[in-house]
């Protein structure tokens, strides 16, 4: 059975009580990857994958998921400011569907509006050089996406 591709909150019903998530910031040239702890509280940077072919990119993501005993993926969905979906969002949905054919892990889509812009402002505020920003922006955007998703999941979870 292929992995389900769902909005983040619906994906939560398909996750075990514990297990980390991998957060992805899909760019045209790179994929920023972040991971959470098994309790899904904190997102940290993992790596930036230089995109080549879908097959190679997916293979690396599945390797990372296996190494980290990941319970699911969170993909940033680049929605336009007016709430519509353009070509980048359609491309992200296609990537998610194709990845879902290769794994049983659920894939949650999370609105990533302004994530890269917010991260860029943060890095500029921290006086990070343009060259260093370019090297880490994708990982930081993945952290921003995953942390937002973790916070949303934490607030939607039933309280024991």
Buried (B, 14 or more C-beta within 10 A) or exposed (E): EBBBBBEBEEBBEBBEEEBBBBBBBBBEEBBBBBBBBBEBEBBBBBBBBEBEEEEEBBEBBBEBBEEBEBBBBBBBBBBEEEEEEEEBBEEBBEBBEBBBEBBEBBBBBBBBBEBBEBBBEEBEEEEBEEEEBEEBBBBBBBBBBBBBBBEBBEEEEEEE
